[in-house]
Amino acid sequence: MLKKNNRLTKKKDFDRLFQLEQAKYYGNVLGVRIAKNQLKYNRFGIIISKKLCRLAVGRNRVRRQISSLIRQDLDKLQPGFDVVILIIDKQTKNNRQFFQKELQEAWKRLKIIV
């Protein structure tokens, strides 16, 4: 799990990301939306629909996998962004390699990796 200050927790923060649409990336497995914040660190939120994974156990497992990948890349990312990651493919819900590949591609396309 990410540290408390690296997590998006409030609905207004998620809403702001979807309204601003500063930058976004949608791949085969996941989508990423980012917006600048006024902080010196990044904050992340992960959204998984019940349509993709009915049980909370499965959704939480995917969240933990994504969080561990974010923790690995956290020092490589430029600070000052709010990031929401949307899982959009149901078939790869347990494949960590797909998530890692898509996240790396998203960081490069959105130009937030150092």
N, C-alpha and C positions, 0 to 999 in steps of 0.2 A: 504494500500500500504506500502511496505517496505521503509525504509529510503534510500536515494540516495546511500550512501556508502555500503549498503547491497544488491545492485542490480547489476547484470551483464548487461552491456549495449552495449558493443562493440562486433562486429562480431568476432574479433580475439580471444576474451576470450571464446566465444562459440566454435569456431573451435579448440582451444587448448584442451578443455574438450573432444571433440569427437576424437581427435587424440591420446591423452595420454592414455585414458581408464585405469586410475589407479584402479578405483573400480566402479562397477555398480550393480544395483539391478533392476530387472524387475518383477513386480507383475501382478495382474489381471487388475488393474485400471491405474497404473502409473509406470513409470520407473525413476530411479534416477542415475545420473552419478556424481562422485565427483573427484576432483583433488586438490592437495595441492597448496596453493598460498603463497606468501611471506608476507602476511598481518596479522594483529592481529585480524581480524574479518572475518566472512564468507560473501560470496556474492552468491546470488541466481538468477537463471533465470528460467522462466517457458515457455515451448513450447507447443502450442496447434495447431494442423493442421487444415486447413480449411476443410479437409475431414471429421473431427470429428464433427465440429460445423461450419456451413456455415456462420452464421451471427456474426459480430464482437461483438455484444451485449452479445451473449452467451459465446464467448471466453473470453471476459473481466470479465464476472461474475465468470467463473471458475478460472481465474487468481486471482481475489479478494479473493475467498474462500481459495485457496492455500496459498496466501500471509498471510491471517489472521492465518492460521494454523502454518505457519512458524514463525510468530511473537510470537505465544504462546510458541513455543519450542526453540526460539532463545537463551535464557539464559542457556538452558540445553545442547546445542551442543558445541562440542570442536571448538575453533576458528582456523582459518587458512585454510579454504577449500573454493573452488568454487564448487557450486552445480547447476546442471541443472535438472529440473523436467520435464518429458515428459508425457503428458496425452495420454494413448494408448487405452482407452475403451470409446466408444461413448455413451453407454447406461447409464453410471453413471455420466453424465456431471453435474447434479444438486444435487448430493447426497454427502453432506459434510462428513457424517459419513464414507463412503467408503474411501474418501481421507485421513481422519484422521487416520483410521486403517492402510492403506497402508504406510503412511508416518512414523508412529511409527515403523512398521515392517522394513522399509527401514533404518531408523536411527539405529536400533538394528543390522541388518545384516551388515551394513557398519561400525559399531563400531565407530560412531562419537557422540553418545549420552553419556553424563556423568552420 
